[in-house]
Amino acid sequence: MADGLEGLSWDDIRLIGLIAETRSLPAAAAELGAHHSTVFRRLRQIEAAVGAPLFERDGTQLVASGPGEEIAALSRQMRDAVDAATLKLKGREALPAGELRVATNDSLLIGLLTPIFAQFRTACPDVHLDVIVSNQALNLSRRDADVAIRATDSPPETLVGRRLARIAWAQFGPAGGMDGIDAGDDETPWVALGETMGTMKVVRHALVEKGSDQLRYRVDTVLGLAAAVEAGIGIGHLPCFVGDRSPSLKRLGPVEPSFSTDLWLLTHADLRHAARVRAFTDFVAAEIAALRPLIEGARSDETVTA
């Protein structure tokens, strides 16, 4: 019998196993998606190669002979081994691993993302985060980073991703006031972002509406701007997720819709299906969704717009 098996393929062994299991050529053919006559011819070829009949007819059913039962048993063993290996491999697929370079800016990192990154590290300990803080857009096509989390209304067409929220801005002053100066007074000092962020609407507004007389202080980071407002240098516009969370700041007016920008989670098309990238982007998107009211400027004393 051993010599007879040498010329058989896995498909041949599987066919004998199916016939033994179904006890019918038409039923075995249906399992394989083949025609009854094709299965009949192949069975005769296998029996010729083995040198013995593999089935005997018992009424309307086929019953495996001694050699036929040996091949059928081998078929079951091979099928069980394949099933066990498949389950083992599926279990290994669930754990992403490797280094992931994430680019964002300082206000998003400190104001929103660090706690989310900590939770992700707990969920996926084999993914090592390398966070790059910059207000300048990095080139994901050159792999300066794998994922970017950015505030922009014009994400690069070369990247793919999802819009997470709309970042709201409002006017803030120090919680304790500024020596009785009215925020609406033309003499009130203002602070704004610096020239490197001059393309933002909120910066252009400060330059045009307040001018050099009122605009007393400029700094090129949002966190630096928030610190200036807290210190009483002047009042200014800040992202609501920064200002509303600080006990040292007080919102002085409603959200200014024209200053809002989209928050995007971006990656390169070639990386979006990588396990570590997919796990990270799905996790961050879910956590940011829970923070949308804060990001979009909703407060308990205001009507929340979905």
Secondary structure by P-SEA (a helix, b strand, c coil): cccccccccaaaaaaaaaaaaaccaaaaaaaacccaaaaaaaaaaaaaaaccccccccccbbbbcaaaaaaaaaaaaaaaaaaaaaaaaaaaacccccbbbbbbcaaaaaaccaaaaaaaaaacccccccccccccccccccccccccccccccccccbbbbbcbbbbbbbbcccccccccccccccbbbbbbcccccccaaaaaaaaccccccccbbbccaaaaaaaaaaccbbbbccaaaaaaccccccccccccccbbbbbbcccccccccaaaaaaaaaaaaaaaaaccccccccccccccc
